[in-house]
Amino acid sequence: MASRQSLQVGQEEIDLRLPRRRQPSANIGRNSYNFPKVVMELQNEQQKVQKRTFTRWMNAYLCKWRPPMEIVDLFTDLKDGTKLRILLQLLSGERLQGESGNRLQRVHYLSNIQTCIQFLESKKIKLVNIHPAGIVDGKPPMILGLLWTIILYFQIEEITNNLVFTSELSESTSSLDSCVGPDDGSPPKKKKQGAKAKWQGAAKKALLQWVKRKTQK
């Protein structure tokens, strides 16, 4: 009996006499060729998300100023340093001296940004590769890095203080009986130290959750 020279697979008949030539995949080399482009697109998308989130965050504070201020384009609205200086005043409750007015020039922009940077450094905030010229020139990585540093410091500080206050209030209520003092004459328990450090991790986690919610909108 002669062997079959073809094989029926569904509606397709495959010739068994000739070896099937494997066609090169059209995707070979494509991924590696487009890899830089893909990375660039991801970076651009991340930058857009950060820009939108940080703009909302700033406006949530600047609207409290009188008269209210607003950030429209994050990469251009900070160049004169005025809104950045106002933001730091609102966050810290301290007054920062600076140049203002409608006739400010680049030298005034640089002076205002330098004032903001010096203020942050006085708070022992570490600023890496951030300088006034980059902010004035509207360089996105530098502006986003500066704002993220500000958010980390002031928001975690605020959240931590709230958590510490809540914790101390709870502890003081629960230890009310011990403050009265037991009959054995032993002194009341000392207030726990390092409460602020204890809540730093919880504060940072809460902040990251806030950022996640903002970026999903």
GIFEN-V700932 format. One line per field, one symbol per residue. ss: DSSP state (H for helix, E for strand, - for the rest). phi: phi as a letter, one per 20 degrees, with the letter a starting at -180 (. if undefined). Layout:
BEGIN
ss: ???
phi: ???
END
This chain:
BEGIN
ss: -----EEEE--EEEE--------------HHHHHHHHHHHHHHHHHHHHHHHHHHHHHHHHH-----------HHHH----HHHHHHHHHHH-------------HHHHHHHHHHHHHHHHH---------HHHHH---HHHHHHHHHHHHHHHHHHHHHHHHHHHHHHHHHHH-HHHHH--------------HHHH-HHHHHHHHHHHHHHHH--
phi: .fffdbcecmedddfefdffefffffefnffffeggffffffffffffffffffffffffeffefcffdbedcgedfefenffffffffffemdedfaebpedfdgffgfffffffffffffemeeddlccgfffffmfggffffffffffgffffffffffffffffffffffdfffffoffenfffffffemffffeffffffffffffffffee
END
